[in-house]
Amino acid sequence: MHNICMWITRKYEKTLKSIFSQFPTVVLTGARQVGKTALVRRVFPSAQYISLDIPSVAAQAENNPESSSG
């Protein structure tokens, strides 16, 4: 069996790049399992991101938003 990786270009890739060029931080929200993480990793392969799916990370972001860990 072959491991085939296919990417479908998303409508908002250019918009996401444009917004990121204007703001140092971008929040991408949406329904579960629609490809948000895949999109960010594809458009910004070297960028750092924080997932708030882990309750302890979400709580830390809410209680101490200036913290750089995550």
C-alpha positions as a printed Julia matrix, in Angstrom:
70×3 Matrix{Float64}:
   0.0    0.0    0.0
   1.27   3.48  -0.86
   1.17   6.42   1.51
  -0.39   9.15  -0.62
  -0.57  12.66   0.8
  -2.99  14.92  -1.03
  -3.7   18.54  -0.22
  -6.77  20.4   -1.41
  -6.11  24.12  -1.59
  -8.36  25.91   0.87
 -10.33  29.04   0.0
  -8.86  31.02   2.89
  -5.12  30.29   2.53
  -4.38  33.7    0.96
  -6.64  35.5    3.43
  -4.9   33.82   6.36
  -1.47  34.87   5.05
  -2.69  38.43   4.53
  -4.12  38.71   8.04
  -0.98  37.23   9.56
   1.16  39.81   7.74
  -0.82  42.55   9.53
  -1.12  41.04  13.01
   1.48  39.19  15.13
  -1.11  36.75  16.47
  -4.0   35.13  14.67
  -6.74  32.99  16.2
  -8.29  30.4   13.92
 -11.53  28.92  15.23
 -14.12  26.59  13.82
 -15.87  23.28  14.15
 -13.95  20.18  15.22
 -12.22  18.04  12.61
 -12.51  20.49   9.69
  -8.76  20.94   9.12
  -7.77  24.03  11.11
  -4.49  22.56  12.35
  -3.67  21.1    8.95
  -4.3   24.48   7.33
  -2.05  26.33   9.79
   0.72  23.75   9.43
   0.47  23.92   5.64
   0.37  27.73   5.33
   2.89  28.43   8.13
   5.16  25.36   8.41
   7.66  27.03  10.77
   5.19  28.98  12.94
   4.47  28.1   16.53
   0.89  27.44  17.48
  -0.98  26.57  20.64
  -3.96  24.26  20.7
  -6.51  25.04  23.37
  -8.02  21.56  23.07
  -6.06  20.52  26.17
  -8.0   21.87  29.18
  -4.87  22.74  31.18
  -3.46  24.8   28.29
  -6.8   26.56  27.8
  -6.93  27.4   31.51
  -3.36  28.71  31.44
  -4.18  30.91  28.44
  -7.21  32.3   30.24
  -5.47  32.86  33.6
  -2.08  34.03  32.32
  -2.34  35.05  28.63
   1.14  36.57  28.56
   2.81  33.27  29.41
   5.0   32.02  26.55
   4.66  28.32  27.37
   2.13  26.07  25.77
